[in-house]
Amino acid sequence: MTTFDNYKRPSQKTTASSLKARILANLPKGFKCSVSKAGVTVQIWVDVNKVGGWDKANRLVYALAEKLKLEEVGAGTDMSTMVRDWEFIDTAVEKQMTVEAKDVLKTMKSFFKKYGNTYCDSNDCCSIIDKMRELVATDEN
C-alpha cells in the first residue's frame, strides 16, 4: 500500500509533467495519468480489474487527490471495459489562474471605463480589441 504521509505539495514552478510523475509514483502500476499543459486539469484512469477492484482504485485515487488538494470534477466507469476514470482540478493552479484572470478583467474594465467605444476611432487599437475578442471567443492563443 502506498503512503502519503511524507508527501510535500509541489511548488508553483512544478511542471505538469513532474506532477504527472508524482501522481504515477504514488499509485500502483496500471494507473495512467494525463495533466493539462497548464497543470490545471488532471485525469487519472485504470482498468479496475488490474488493481484489485473498483473500491481499492477509488480509495487510492481519492487519498492521493486529498493530499494533492485536487478537487473532483467528475468520475465514471465504462462497464464494458471496466476502466474507471477521474477528472480533477488542481486547486493551487486554479487559484493562481483566477488571480491572473481577475487582473486581466480589472485592466480591461479600466481601459473601457477610460476610453469607452472611442477605441474604434483607432485602427491599431481596434485591431487589438478584435484580437482580444477572437481570443476569448475561441480560447486559442
C-alpha positions in Angstrom: 0.0 0.0 0.0 1.2 3.5 -0.9 1.6 6.0 1.9 1.3 9.8 1.5 2.5 10.9 5.0 5.7 12.3 3.8 4.3 13.9 0.6 5.0 17.6 0.2 2.9 19.9 -2.1 4.7 20.7 -5.3 5.7 24.3 -5.7 4.1 26.5 -8.3 7.1 26.0 -10.5 6.5 22.3 -10.8 5.7 21.5 -14.3 2.7 19.4 -15.5 5.0 16.6 -16.4 6.5 16.4 -12.9 3.0 16.5 -11.4 2.1 13.6 -13.6 5.3 11.7 -12.5 4.5 12.3 -8.8 0.9 11.1 -9.2 2.0 7.9 -11.0 4.8 7.3 -8.5 2.2 7.3 -5.7 -0.2 4.9 -7.4 0.3 1.2 -8.2 1.3 0.0 -11.6 -1.6 0.1 -14.0 -2.8 3.6 -13.3 -2.4 6.2 -16.1 -2.5 9.9 -15.8 -2.7 13.0 -18.0 -2.1 16.6 -16.8 -3.1 19.6 -19.0 -0.3 21.8 -20.2 -1.0 24.5 -17.7 -1.4 21.9 -14.9 -5.0 22.7 -14.1 -6.8 19.6 -15.2 -5.7 16.1 -14.0 -7.1 13.0 -15.4 -6.4 9.5 -13.9 -7.7 6.2 -15.2 -7.2 2.5 -14.7 -8.7 -0.9 -15.5 -10.1 -1.7 -12.1 -9.6 -5.4 -12.6 -5.8 -4.9 -12.7 -5.6 -3.0 -9.4 -7.8 -5.1 -7.1 -11.2 -3.7 -7.9 -13.3 -0.6 -8.0 -13.3 0.1 -4.3 -9.5 -0.2 -4.0 -8.9 2.0 -7.0 -11.3 4.7 -5.6 -9.6 4.6 -2.2 -6.2 5.1 -3.7 -7.1 7.9 -6.1 -9.2 9.8 -3.5 -6.5 9.5 -0.9 -3.9 10.9 -3.3 -6.3 13.6 -4.5 -6.9 14.8 -0.9 -3.1 15.0 -0.3 -2.5 16.9 -3.5 -5.5 19.2 -2.9 -7.2 18.2 -6.2 -10.9 18.9 -6.5 -13.0 16.3 -8.3 -14.8 17.4 -11.4 -16.1 14.0 -12.4 -15.6 10.3 -12.4 -17.1 7.3 -14.2 -16.6 3.7 -15.1 -17.0 2.2 -18.6 -18.8 -1.1 -17.7 -17.8 -2.7 -21.0 -14.1 -2.3 -20.4 -14.1 -1.8 -16.6 -11.9 1.3 -17.0 -12.5 3.8 -14.2 -11.6 7.5 -14.8 -11.5 10.5 -12.6 -11.0 14.2 -13.5 -9.7 16.7 -11.1 -8.8 20.4 -10.9 -5.5 21.3 -9.1 -6.8 23.9 -6.7 -3.4 25.6 -6.3 -3.1 26.2 -10.0 -6.8 27.2 -10.2 -6.3 29.9 -7.5 -3.3 31.3 -9.4 -5.3 31.2 -12.7 -8.2 33.0 -11.0 -5.9 35.8 -9.6 -4.5 36.3 -13.1 -7.9 36.3 -14.7 -9.1 38.9 -12.2 -6.1 41.1 -13.1 -6.9 40.9 -16.8 -10.6 41.8 -16.1 -9.6 44.7 -13.9 -7.3 46.0 -16.7 -10.0 45.6 -19.3 -12.6 47.4 -17.1 -10.2 50.2 -16.5 -9.5 50.6 -20.3 -13.1 50.6 -21.3 -14.1 53.0 -18.4 -11.4 55.4 -19.6 -11.9 55.1 -23.4 -15.4 53.6 -23.9 -16.0 52.9 -27.6 -13.6 55.5 -28.8 -11.0 52.8 -29.4 -13.0 52.2 -32.7 -11.5 55.5 -34.0 -8.0 54.0 -33.9 -7.3 51.2 -36.4 -4.4 49.9 -34.4 -6.3 49.8 -31.1 -9.4 48.4 -32.8 -7.4 45.5 -34.3 -6.0 44.7 -30.8 -9.5 44.7 -29.3 -10.7 42.4 -32.2 -7.8 40.0 -31.4 -8.9 40.0 -27.7 -12.5 39.2 -28.7 -11.3 36.4 -31.0 -9.0 35.0 -28.3 -11.9 34.9 -25.8 -14.4 33.5 -28.3 -12.1 30.7 -29.5 -9.9 30.0 -26.4 -6.9 30.0 -28.8 -3.6 31.5 -28.0 
